[in-house]
């Protein structure tokens, strides 16, 4: 696991980087992105964010559950390389409606 974060719905507005202020978003060692697990908000699929490795857009992730993410909700990635010193960002596109957005990055 690379890291996990929970951001309140009032904070996670469109354009907000939900990985901001996380120590794991940058590392001095190269890593690989194997999957992302997102849950929260009020209903399944009602919020989304884009994942970036520096300026490279990895893709859009939607919340797949309305509670806490589990291994059943992991969106697999292709083992995208995260070079040493590269920044991992999760930019909100559609904000969660009422509850926090919870994300685990593998």
Biopython code that builds the backbone (N, CA, C, O; Angstrom):
import numpy as np
from Bio.PDB.StructureBuilder import StructureBuilder

atoms = [
    (1, "UNK", "N", (0.840, -1.184, 0.000)),
    (1, "UNK", "CA", (0.000, 0.000, 0.000)),
    (1, "UNK", "C", (0.879, 1.239, 0.000)),
    (1, "UNK", "O", (1.853, 1.325, 0.748)),
    (2, "UNK", "N", (0.526, 2.195, -0.845)),
    (2, "UNK", "CA", (1.260, 3.459, -0.895)),
    (2, "UNK", "C", (0.759, 4.389, 0.197)),
    (2, "UNK", "O", (1.562, 4.978, 0.920)),
    (3, "UNK", "N", (-0.555, 4.531, 0.330)),
    (3, "UNK", "CA", (-1.106, 5.396, 1.355)),
    (3, "UNK", "C", (-2.615, 5.425, 1.330)),
    (3, "UNK", "O", (-3.245, 4.839, 0.450)),
    (4, "UNK", "N", (-3.197, 6.117, 2.311)),
    (4, "UNK", "CA", (-4.641, 6.272, 2.373)),
    (4, "UNK", "C", (-4.982, 7.659, 2.898)),
    (4, "UNK", "O", (-4.192, 8.287, 3.604)),
    (5, "UNK", "N", (-6.170, 8.120, 2.540)),
    (5, "UNK", "CA", (-6.584, 9.457, 2.936)),
    (5, "UNK", "C", (-8.102, 9.505, 3.042)),
    (5, "UNK", "O", (-8.808, 8.790, 2.331)),
    (6, "UNK", "N", (-8.590, 10.346, 3.926)),
    (6, "UNK", "CA", (-10.014, 10.619, 4.062)),
    (6, "UNK", "C", (-10.175, 12.134, 4.077)),
    (6, "UNK", "O", (-9.555, 12.820, 4.890)),
    (7, "UNK", "N", (-11.011, 12.658, 3.176)),
    (7, "UNK", "CA", (-11.178, 14.106, 3.054)),
    (7, "UNK", "C", (-12.655, 14.441, 3.179)),
    (7, "UNK", "O", (-13.495, 13.811, 2.535)),
    (8, "UNK", "N", (-12.973, 15.429, 4.004)),
    (8, "UNK", "CA", (-14.359, 15.844, 4.214)),
    (8, "UNK", "C", (-14.973, 16.376, 2.928)),
    (8, "UNK", "O", (-14.282, 16.953, 2.089)),
    (9, "UNK", "N", (-16.276, 16.176, 2.783)),
    (9, "UNK", "CA", (-16.973, 16.620, 1.566)),
    (9, "UNK", "C", (-16.890, 18.135, 1.388)),
    (9, "UNK", "O", (-16.846, 18.621, 0.258)),
    (10, "UNK", "N", (-16.867, 18.877, 2.480)),
    (10, "UNK", "CA", (-16.781, 20.335, 2.377)),
    (10, "UNK", "C", (-15.409, 20.780, 1.870)),
    (10, "UNK", "O", (-15.287, 21.860, 1.292)),
    (11, "UNK", "N", (-14.386, 19.971, 2.078)),
    (11, "UNK", "CA", (-13.035, 20.290, 1.633)),
    (11, "UNK", "C", (-12.775, 19.816, 0.213)),
    (11, "UNK", "O", (-12.106, 20.506, -0.558)),
    (12, "UNK", "N", (-13.299, 18.640, -0.143)),
    (12, "UNK", "CA", (-13.002, 17.994, -1.432)),
    (12, "UNK", "C", (-13.863, 18.566, -2.562)),
    (12, "UNK", "O", (-14.619, 17.839, -3.206)),
    (13, "UNK", "N", (-13.740, 19.855, -2.791)),
    (13, "UNK", "CA", (-14.497, 20.499, -3.874)),
    (13, "UNK", "C", (-13.784, 20.268, -5.203)),
    (13, "UNK", "O", (-12.630, 19.838, -5.219)),
    (14, "UNK", "N", (-14.448, 20.543, -6.298)),
    (14, "UNK", "CA", (-13.849, 20.363, -7.625)),
    (14, "UNK", "C", (-12.543, 21.145, -7.721)),
    (14, "UNK", "O", (-12.495, 22.319, -7.354)),
    (15, "UNK", "N", (-11.484, 20.502, -8.213)),
    (15, "UNK", "CA", (-10.173, 21.130, -8.348)),
    (15, "UNK", "C", (-9.251, 20.913, -7.165)),
    (15, "UNK", "O", (-8.070, 21.252, -7.244)),
    (16, "UNK", "N", (-9.748, 20.360, -6.074)),
    (16, "UNK", "CA", (-8.943, 20.134, -4.874)),
    (16, "UNK", "C", (-8.121, 18.854, -5.018)),
    (16, "UNK", "O", (-8.636, 17.842, -5.494)),
    (17, "UNK", "N", (-6.861, 18.885, -4.615)),
    (17, "UNK", "CA", (-5.995, 17.710, -4.631)),
    (17, "UNK", "C", (-6.192, 16.956, -3.319)),
    (17, "UNK", "O", (-5.738, 17.407, -2.268)),
    (18, "UNK", "N", (-6.868, 15.809, -3.377)),
    (18, "UNK", "CA", (-7.157, 15.075, -2.147)),
    (18, "UNK", "C", (-5.918, 14.411, -1.542)),
    (18, "UNK", "O", (-5.951, 13.996, -0.383)),
    (19, "UNK", "N", (-4.822, 14.303, -2.308)),
    (19, "UNK", "CA", (-3.578, 13.757, -1.772)),
    (19, "UNK", "C", (-2.685, 14.847, -1.184)),
    (19, "UNK", "O", (-1.606, 14.560, -0.666)),
    (20, "UNK", "N", (-3.131, 16.077, -1.266)),
    (20, "UNK", "CA", (-2.385, 17.218, -0.731)),
    (20, "UNK", "C", (-2.109, 16.982, 0.761)),
    (20, "UNK", "O", (-2.939, 16.401, 1.460)),
    (21, "UNK", "N", (-0.992, 17.414, 1.228)),
    (21, "UNK", "CA", (-0.581, 17.310, 2.637)),
    (21, "UNK", "C", (-0.309, 15.880, 3.096)),
    (21, "UNK", "O", (-0.181, 15.640, 4.296)),
    (22, "UNK", "N", (-0.219, 14.923, 2.169)),
    (22, "UNK", "CA", (0.103, 13.541, 2.539)),
    (22, "UNK", "C", (1.594, 13.305, 2.301)),
    (22, "UNK", "O", (2.111, 13.627, 1.232)),
    (23, "UNK", "N", (2.275, 12.753, 3.283)),
    (23, "UNK", "CA", (3.711, 12.525, 3.148)),
    (23, "UNK", "C", (4.027, 11.476, 2.087)),
    (23, "UNK", "O", (5.120, 11.494, 1.520)),
    (24, "UNK", "N", (3.109, 10.573, 1.807)),
    (24, "UNK", "CA", (3.351, 9.493, 0.855)),
    (24, "UNK", "C", (3.172, 9.904, -0.604)),
    (24, "UNK", "O", (3.469, 9.112, -1.498)),
    (25, "UNK", "N", (2.702, 11.103, -0.866)),
    (25, "UNK", "CA", (2.467, 11.502, -2.264)),
    (25, "UNK", "C", (3.755, 11.673, -3.064)),
    (25, "UNK", "O", (3.721, 11.632, -4.294)),
    (26, "UNK", "N", (4.904, 11.866, -2.381)),
    (26, "UNK", "CA", (6.222, 11.939, -3.019)),
    (26, "UNK", "C", (7.158, 11.018, -2.242)),
    (26, "UNK", "O", (7.111, 10.965, -1.013)),
    (27, "UNK", "N", (8.006, 10.293, -2.968)),
    (27, "UNK", "CA", (8.961, 9.405, -2.316)),
    (27, "UNK", "C", (10.328, 9.529, -2.993)),
    (27, "UNK", "O", (10.423, 9.855, -4.176)),
    (28, "UNK", "N", (11.363, 9.268, -2.235)),
    (28, "UNK", "CA", (12.711, 9.305, -2.804)),
    (28, "UNK", "C", (13.035, 8.004, -3.536)),
    (28, "UNK", "O", (14.089, 7.892, -4.163)),
    (29, "UNK", "N", (12.138, 7.023, -3.461)),
    (29, "UNK", "CA", (12.331, 5.738, -4.143)),
    (29, "UNK", "C", (11.287, 5.575, -5.242)),
    (29, "UNK", "O", (10.171, 6.076, -5.103)),
    (30, "UNK", "N", (11.622, 4.893, -6.323)),
    (30, "UNK", "CA", (10.626, 4.625, -7.355)),
    (30, "UNK", "C", (9.563, 3.655, -6.830)),
    (30, "UNK", "O", (9.858, 2.754, -6.046)),
    (31, "UNK", "N", (8.314, 3.863, -7.284)),
    (31, "UNK", "CA", (7.196, 3.020, -6.856)),
    (31, "UNK", "C", (6.367, 2.626, -8.066)),
    (31, "UNK", "O", (6.627, 3.082, -9.180)),
    (32, "UNK", "N", (5.371, 1.780, -7.847)),
    (32, "UNK", "CA", (4.426, 1.393, -8.893)),
    (32, "UNK", "C", (3.006, 1.557, -8.363)),
    (32, "UNK", "O", (2.724, 1.276, -7.198)),
    (33, "UNK", "N", (2.124, 2.014, -9.237)),
    (33, "UNK", "CA", (0.716, 2.204, -8.898)),
    (33, "UNK", "C", (-0.056, 0.990, -9.391)),
    (33, "UNK", "O", (-0.230, 0.817, -10.598)),
    (34, "UNK", "N", (-0.523, 0.143, -8.470)),
    (34, "UNK", "CA", (-1.212, -1.095, -8.830)),
    (34, "UNK", "C", (-2.729, -0.999, -8.740)),
    (34, "UNK", "O", (-3.435, -1.766, -9.395)),
    (35, "UNK", "N", (-3.240, -0.071, -7.940)),
    (35, "UNK", "CA", (-4.684, 0.048, -7.831)),
    (35, "UNK", "C", (-5.091, 1.200, -6.928)),
    (35, "UNK", "O", (-4.307, 1.684, -6.112)),
    (36, "UNK", "N", (-6.338, 1.629, -7.096)),
    (36, "UNK", "CA", (-6.890, 2.709, -6.276)),
    (36, "UNK", "C", (-8.281, 2.287, -5.828)),
    (36, "UNK", "O", (-9.069, 1.752, -6.608)),
    (37, "UNK", "N", (-8.558, 2.534, -4.577)),
    (37, "UNK", "CA", (-9.808, 2.130, -3.953)),
    (37, "UNK", "C", (-10.474, 3.392, -3.422)),
    (37, "UNK", "O", (-9.914, 4.059, -2.552)),
    (38, "UNK", "N", (-11.654, 3.734, -3.925)),
    (38, "UNK", "CA", (-12.340, 4.951, -3.489)),
    (38, "UNK", "C", (-13.753, 4.628, -3.027)),
    (38, "UNK", "O", (-14.474, 3.864, -3.670)),
    (39, "UNK", "N", (-14.133, 5.214, -1.914)),
    (39, "UNK", "CA", (-15.484, 5.038, -1.375)),
    (39, "UNK", "C", (-15.852, 6.296, -0.613)),
    (39, "UNK", "O", (-15.005, 7.149, -0.347)),
    (40, "UNK", "N", (-17.120, 6.401, -0.266)),
    (40, "UNK", "CA", (-17.592, 7.541, 0.497)),
    (40, "UNK", "C", (-18.658, 8.295, -0.249)),
    (40, "UNK", "O", (-19.252, 7.771, -1.191)),
    (41, "UNK", "N", (-18.907, 9.512, 0.158)),
    (41, "UNK", "CA", (-19.981, 10.340, -0.364)),
    (41, "UNK", "C", (-21.319, 9.729, 0.024)),
    (41, "UNK", "O", (-21.393, 9.011, 1.021)),
    (42, "UNK", "N", (-22.365, 9.991, -0.725)),
    (42, "UNK", "CA", (-23.698, 9.513, -0.356)),
    (42, "UNK", "C", (-24.108, 8.270, -1.129)),
    (42, "UNK", "O", (-24.705, 7.355, -0.562)),
    (43, "UNK", "N", (-23.796, 8.231, -2.406)),
    (43, "UNK", "CA", (-24.195, 7.098, -3.246)),
    (43, "UNK", "C", (-23.033, 6.658, -4.116)),
    (43, "UNK", "O", (-22.129, 7.440, -4.412)),
    (44, "UNK", "N", (-23.067, 5.415, -4.515)),
    (44, "UNK", "CA", (-22.033, 4.869, -5.394)),
    (44, "UNK", "C", (-22.003, 5.625, -6.719)),
    (44, "UNK", "O", (-23.042, 5.834, -7.345)),
    (45, "UNK", "N", (-20.811, 6.032, -7.140)),
    (45, "UNK", "CA", (-20.631, 6.691, -8.429)),
    (45, "UNK", "C", (-20.999, 8.150, -8.499)),
    (45, "UNK", "O", (-21.052, 8.708, -9.595)),
    (46, "UNK", "N", (-21.260, 8.804, -7.360)),
    (46, "UNK", "CA", (-21.679, 10.207, -7.430)),
    (46, "UNK", "C", (-20.537, 11.204, -7.323)),
    (46, "UNK", "O", (-20.778, 12.410, -7.394)),
    (47, "UNK", "N", (-19.289, 10.739, -7.154)),
    (47, "UNK", "CA", (-18.158, 11.665, -7.168)),
    (47, "UNK", "C", (-16.973, 10.998, -7.865)),
    (47, "UNK", "O", (-16.893, 9.772, -7.947)),
    (48, "UNK", "N", (-16.054, 11.830, -8.364)),
    (48, "UNK", "CA", (-14.900, 11.293, -9.091)),
    (48, "UNK", "C", (-13.705, 12.220, -8.948)),
    (48, "UNK", "O", (-13.834, 13.399, -8.619)),
    (49, "UNK", "N", (-12.530, 11.640, -9.208)),
    (49, "UNK", "CA", (-11.294, 12.413, -9.231)),
    (49, "UNK", "C", (-10.364, 11.826, -10.271)),
    (49, "UNK", "O", (-10.466, 10.649, -10.618)),
    (50, "UNK", "N", (-9.455, 12.654, -10.767)),
    (50, "UNK", "CA", (-8.444, 12.221, -11.731)),
    (50, "UNK", "C", (-7.130, 12.008, -10.995)),
    (50, "UNK", "O", (-6.757, 12.798, -10.129)),
    (51, "UNK", "N", (-6.433, 10.934, -11.346)),
    (51, "UNK", "CA", (-5.147, 10.621, -10.728)),
    (51, "UNK", "C", (-4.040, 11.029, -11.683)),
    (51, "UNK", "O", (-4.085, 10.718, -12.874)),
    (52, "UNK", "N", (-3.046, 11.728, -11.152)),
    (52, "UNK", "CA", (-1.902, 12.189, -11.932)),
    (52, "UNK", "C", (-0.605, 11.726, -11.294)),
    (52, "UNK", "O", (-0.464, 11.731, -10.071)),
    (53, "UNK", "N", (0.345, 11.325, -12.137)),
    (53, "UNK", "CA", (1.730, 11.119, -11.722)),
    (53, "UNK", "C", (2.486, 12.251, -12.394)),
    (53, "UNK", "O", (2.691, 12.232, -13.607)),
    (54, "UNK", "N", (2.901, 13.239, -11.607)),
    (54, "UNK", "CA", (3.389, 14.517, -12.125)),
    (54, "UNK", "C", (2.339, 15.066, -13.091)),
    (54, "UNK", "O", (1.218, 15.333, -12.658)),
    (55, "UNK", "N", (2.644, 15.244, -14.363)),
    (55, "UNK", "CA", (1.668, 15.790, -15.316)),
    (55, "UNK", "C", (0.962, 14.712, -16.133)),
    (55, "UNK", "O", (0.134, 15.035, -16.985)),
    (56, "UNK", "N", (1.275, 13.428, -15.889)),
    (56, "UNK", "CA", (0.685, 12.331, -16.641)),
    (56, "UNK", "C", (-0.645, 11.920, -16.015)),
    (56, "UNK", "O", (-0.698, 11.543, -14.844)),
    (57, "UNK", "N", (-1.717, 11.996, -16.804)),
    (57, "UNK", "CA", (-3.056, 11.639, -16.334)),
    (57, "UNK", "C", (-3.221, 10.125, -16.395)),
    (57, "UNK", "O", (-3.254, 9.546, -17.481)),
    (58, "UNK", "N", (-3.324, 9.483, -15.234)),
    (58, "UNK", "CA", (-3.477, 8.031, -15.153)),
    (58, "UNK", "C", (-4.911, 7.628, -15.477)),
    (58, "UNK", "O", (-5.129, 6.605, -16.124)),
    (59, "UNK", "N", (-5.891, 8.414, -15.038)),
    (59, "UNK", "CA", (-7.285, 8.100, -15.328)),
    (59, "UNK", "C", (-8.241, 8.663, -14.296)),
    (59, "UNK", "O", (-7.825, 9.274, -13.312)),
    (60, "UNK", "N", (-9.536, 8.449, -14.534)),
    (60, "UNK", "CA", (-10.593, 8.911, -13.637)),
    (60, "UNK", "C", (-11.034, 7.776, -12.726)),
    (60, "UNK", "O", (-11.180, 6.635, -13.163)),
    (61, "UNK", "N", (-11.240, 8.097, -11.469)),
    (61, "UNK", "CA", (-11.680, 7.123, -10.477)),
    (61, "UNK", "C", (-13.007, 7.616, -9.881)),
    (61, "UNK", "O", (-13.131, 8.775, -9.488)),
    (62, "UNK", "N", (-13.984, 6.722, -9.824)),
    (62, "UNK", "CA", (-15.273, 7.014, -9.191)),
    (62, "UNK", "C", (-15.363, 6.260, -7.873)),
    (62, "UNK", "O", (-14.732, 5.216, -7.705)),
    (63, "UNK", "N", (-16.146, 6.787, -6.942)),
    (63, "UNK", "CA", (-16.357, 6.062, -5.693)),
    (63, "UNK", "C", (-17.218, 4.839, -5.986)),
    (63, "UNK", "O", (-18.277, 4.954, -6.602)),
    (64, "UNK", "N", (-16.766, 3.676, -5.546)),
    (64, "UNK", "CA", (-17.464, 2.430, -5.847)),
    (64, "UNK", "C", (-18.251, 1.883, -4.672)),
    (64, "UNK", "O", (-18.828, 0.799, -4.764)),
    (65, "UNK", "N", (-18.282, 2.606, -3.585)),
    (65, "UNK", "CA", (-19.070, 2.224, -2.418)),
    (65, "UNK", "C", (-19.395, 3.494, -1.645)),
    (65, "UNK", "O", (-18.735, 4.520, -1.807)),
    (66, "UNK", "N", (-20.415, 3.411, -0.806)),
    (66, "UNK", "CA", (-20.825, 4.592, -0.053)),
    (66, "UNK", "C", (-20.289, 4.594, 1.372)),
    (66, "UNK", "O", (-20.635, 5.481, 2.153)),
    (67, "UNK", "N", (-19.464, 3.634, 1.727)),
    (67, "UNK", "CA", (-18.944, 3.575, 3.092)),
    (67, "UNK", "C", (-17.429, 3.659, 3.064)),
    (67, "UNK", "O", (-16.888, 4.705, 2.706)),
    (68, "UNK", "N", (-16.730, 2.601, 3.427)),
    (68, "UNK", "CA", (-15.272, 2.571, 3.462)),
    (68, "UNK", "C", (-14.772, 1.637, 2.371)),
    (68, "UNK", "O", (-15.393, 0.600, 2.138)),
    (69, "UNK", "N", (-13.668, 1.962, 1.689)),
    (69, "UNK", "CA", (-13.166, 1.105, 0.616)),
    (69, "UNK", "C", (-12.636, -0.227, 1.153)),
    (69, "UNK", "O", (-12.006, -0.286, 2.208)),
    (70, "UNK", "N", (-12.907, -1.279, 0.406)),
    (70, "UNK", "CA", (-12.371, -2.597, 0.732)),
    (70, "UNK", "C", (-11.663, -3.132, -0.510)),
    (70, "UNK", "O", (-11.724, -2.514, -1.573)),
    (71, "UNK", "N", (-11.001, -4.261, -0.386)),
    (71, "UNK", "CA", (-10.291, -4.842, -1.528)),
    (71, "UNK", "C", (-11.251, -5.220, -2.655)),
    (71, "UNK", "O", (-10.816, -5.406, -3.791)),
    (72, "UNK", "N", (-12.546, -5.337, -2.362)),
    (72, "UNK", "CA", (-13.546, -5.647, -3.391)),
    (72, "UNK", "C", (-13.769, -4.476, -4.342)),
    (72, "UNK", "O", (-14.304, -4.666, -5.434)),
    (73, "UNK", "N", (-13.375, -3.282, -3.950)),
    (73, "UNK", "CA", (-13.636, -2.077, -4.730)),
    (73, "UNK", "C", (-12.403, -1.511, -5.421)),
    (73, "UNK", "O", (-12.457, -0.401, -5.951)),
    (74, "UNK", "N", (-11.301, -2.241, -5.427)),
    (74, "UNK", "CA", (-10.057, -1.739, -6.008)),
    (74, "UNK", "C", (-10.180, -1.635, -7.530)),
    (74, "UNK", "O", (-10.562, -2.592, -8.204)),
    (75, "UNK", "N", (-9.848, -0.461, -8.050)),
    (75, "UNK", "CA", (-9.752, -0.268, -9.496)),
    (75, "UNK", "C", (-8.310, -0.578, -9.864)),
    (75, "UNK", "O", (-7.409, 0.166, -9.478)),
    (76, "UNK", "N", (-8.066, -1.669, -10.609)),
    (76, "UNK", "CA", (-6.681, -2.039, -10.915)),
    (76, "UNK", "C", (-6.027, -1.069, -11.889)),
    (76, "UNK", "O", (-6.665, -0.557, -12.809)),
    (77, "UNK", "N", (-4.763, -0.836, -11.668)),
    (77, "UNK", "CA", (-3.947, -0.047, -12.587)),
    (77, "UNK", "C", (-2.928, -0.998, -13.194)),
    (77, "UNK", "O", (-2.821, -2.146, -12.763)),
    (78, "UNK", "N", (-2.196, -0.549, -14.163)),
    (78, "UNK", "CA", (-1.260, -1.403, -14.890)),
    (78, "UNK", "C", (0.131, -1.402, -14.273)),
    (78, "UNK", "O", (1.106, -1.689, -14.967)),
    (79, "UNK", "N", (0.245, -1.093, -13.018)),
    (79, "UNK", "CA", (1.561, -1.008, -12.410)),
    (79, "UNK", "C", (2.324, 0.198, -12.919)),
    (79, "UNK", "O", (3.535, 0.140, -13.132)),
    (80, "UNK", "N", (1.585, 1.316, -13.116)),
    (80, "UNK", "CA", (2.207, 2.535, -13.626)),
    (80, "UNK", "C", (3.406, 2.909, -12.776)),
    (80, "UNK", "O", (3.327, 2.917, -11.548)),
    (81, "UNK", "N", (4.509, 3.216, -13.428)),
    (81, "UNK", "CA", (5.727, 3.606, -12.727)),
    (81, "UNK", "C", (5.574, 5.004, -12.144)),
    (81, "UNK", "O", (5.115, 5.930, -12.813)),
    (82, "UNK", "N", (5.966, 5.132, -10.893)),
    (82, "UNK", "CA", (6.026, 6.440, -10.235)),
    (82, "UNK", "C", (7.504, 6.674, -9.954)),
    (82, "UNK", "O", (8.036, 6.127, -8.988)),
    (83, "UNK", "N", (8.184, 7.480, -10.782)),
    (83, "UNK", "CA", (9.620, 7.690, -10.589)),
    (83, "UNK", "C", (9.929, 8.347, -9.238)),
    (83, "UNK", "O", (9.075, 9.012, -8.652)),
    (84, "UNK", "N", (11.130, 8.155, -8.766)),
    (84, "UNK", "CA", (11.566, 8.800, -7.528)),
    (84, "UNK", "C", (11.401, 10.312, -7.669)),
    (84, "UNK", "O", (11.820, 10.896, -8.668)),
    (85, "UNK", "N", (10.797, 10.932, -6.681)),
    (85, "UNK", "CA", (10.591, 12.378, -6.691)),
    (85, "UNK", "C", (9.340, 12.836, -7.419)),
    (85, "UNK", "O", (9.004, 14.020, -7.374)),
    (86, "UNK", "N", (8.636, 11.921, -8.096)),
    (86, "UNK", "CA", (7.404, 12.305, -8.804)),
    (86, "UNK", "C", (6.271, 12.487, -7.802)),
    (86, "UNK", "O", (6.213, 11.804, -6.780)),
    (87, "UNK", "N", (5.372, 13.417, -8.108)),
    (87, "UNK", "CA", (4.248, 13.718, -7.237)),
    (87, "UNK", "C", (3.003, 12.983, -7.701)),
    (87, "UNK", "O", (2.657, 13.004, -8.882)),
    (88, "UNK", "N", (2.339, 12.336, -6.759)),
    (88, "UNK", "CA", (1.071, 11.660, -7.012)),
    (88, "UNK", "C", (-0.045, 12.610, -6.582)),
    (88, "UNK", "O", (-0.042, 13.096, -5.451)),
    (89, "UNK", "N", (-0.993, 12.875, -7.473)),
    (89, "UNK", "CA", (-2.079, 13.816, -7.168)),
    (89, "UNK", "C", (-3.423, 13.194, -7.504)),
    (89, "UNK", "O", (-3.534, 12.410, -8.446)),
    (90, "UNK", "N", (-4.440, 13.543, -6.735)),
    (90, "UNK", "CA", (-5.819, 13.130, -6.981)),
    (90, "UNK", "C", (-6.688, 14.377, -7.024)),
    (90, "UNK", "O", (-7.095, 14.882, -5.978)),
    (91, "UNK", "N", (-6.974, 14.876, -8.208)),
    (91, "UNK", "CA", (-7.705, 16.133, -8.380)),
    (91, "UNK", "C", (-9.203, 15.851, -8.517)),
    (91, "UNK", "O", (-9.628, 15.152, -9.437)),
    (92, "UNK", "N", (-9.987, 16.392, -7.606)),
    (92, "UNK", "CA", (-11.437, 16.168, -7.620)),
    (92, "UNK", "C", (-12.064, 16.777, -8.876)),
    (92, "UNK", "O", (-11.749, 17.906, -9.253)),
    (93, "UNK", "N", (-12.945, 16.025, -9.511)),
    (93, "UNK", "CA", (-13.714, 16.499, -10.667)),
    (93, "UNK", "C", (-15.134, 16.780, -10.223)),
    (93, "UNK", "O", (-15.666, 17.863, -10.468)),
    (94, "UNK", "N", (-15.752, 15.803, -9.566)),
    (94, "UNK", "CA", (-17.096, 15.941, -9.013)),
    (94, "UNK", "C", (-17.000, 15.714, -7.510)),
    (94, "UNK", "O", (-16.597, 14.637, -7.072)),
    (95, "UNK", "N", (-17.361, 16.702, -6.727)),
    (95, "UNK", "CA", (-17.206, 16.645, -5.277)),
    (95, "UNK", "C", (-18.180, 15.659, -4.640)),
    (95, "UNK", "O", (-19.276, 15.451, -5.160)),
    (96, "UNK", "N", (-17.787, 15.040, -3.503)),
    (96, "UNK", "CA", (-18.722, 14.201, -2.765)),
    (96, "UNK", "C", (-19.861, 15.054, -2.222)),
    (96, "UNK", "O", (-19.664, 16.224, -1.896)),
    (97, "UNK", "N", (-21.047, 14.472, -2.126)),
    (97, "UNK", "CA", (-22.210, 15.268, -1.755)),
    (97, "UNK", "C", (-22.354, 15.529, -0.264)),
    (97, "UNK", "O", (-22.602, 16.668, 0.130)),
    (98, "UNK", "N", (-22.206, 14.514, 0.574)),
    (98, "UNK", "CA", (-22.458, 14.750, 1.992)),
    (98, "UNK", "C", (-21.413, 14.156, 2.923)),
    (98, "UNK", "O", (-21.121, 14.744, 3.965)),
    (99, "UNK", "N", (-20.851, 13.027, 2.585)),
    (99, "UNK", "CA", (-19.916, 12.338, 3.460)),
    (99, "UNK", "C", (-18.494, 12.431, 2.913)),
    (99, "UNK", "O", (-18.309, 12.773, 1.745)),
    (100, "UNK", "N", (-17.484, 12.133, 3.736)),
    (100, "UNK", "CA", (-16.089, 12.201, 3.264)),
    (100, "UNK", "C", (-15.817, 11.226, 2.131)),
    (100, "UNK", "O", (-16.515, 10.224, 1.977)),
    (101, "UNK", "N", (-14.802, 11.528, 1.344)),
    (101, "UNK", "CA", (-14.294, 10.613, 0.325)),
    (101, "UNK", "C", (-13.075, 9.916, 0.932)),
    (101, "UNK", "O", (-12.165, 10.573, 1.438)),
    (102, "UNK", "N", (-13.064, 8.595, 0.878)),
    (102, "UNK", "CA", (-12.004, 7.790, 1.462)),
    (102, "UNK", "C", (-11.286, 7.054, 0.347)),
    (102, "UNK", "O", (-11.921, 6.377, -0.462)),
    (103, "UNK", "N", (-9.961, 7.181, 0.297)),
    (103, "UNK", "CA", (-9.186, 6.604, -0.796)),
    (103, "UNK", "C", (-8.001, 5.832, -0.239)),
    (103, "UNK", "O", (-7.324, 6.288, 0.682)),
    (104, "UNK", "N", (-7.756, 4.637, -0.821)),
    (104, "UNK", "CA", (-6.553, 3.862, -0.534)),
    (104, "UNK", "C", (-5.825, 3.675, -1.855)),
    (104, "UNK", "O", (-6.430, 3.311, -2.863)),
    (105, "UNK", "N", (-4.524, 3.927, -1.842)),
    (105, "UNK", "CA", (-3.693, 3.814, -3.050)),
    (105, "UNK", "C", (-2.725, 2.648, -2.852)),
    (105, "UNK", "O", (-1.997, 2.593, -1.861)),
    (106, "UNK", "N", (-2.728, 1.719, -3.808)),
    (106, "UNK", "CA", (-1.868, 0.532, -3.741)),
    (106, "UNK", "C", (-0.768, 0.633, -4.778)),
    (106, "UNK", "O", (0.063, -0.268, -4.885)),
]
sb = StructureBuilder()
sb.init_structure("model")
sb.init_model(0)
sb.init_chain("A")
sb.init_seg("    ")
for serial, (resi, resn, name, xyz) in enumerate(atoms, 1):
    if name == "N":
        sb.init_residue(resn, " ", resi, " ")
    sb.init_atom(name, np.array(xyz, "f"), 0.0, 1.0, " ", f" {name:<3s}", serial, name[0])
structure = sb.get_structure()
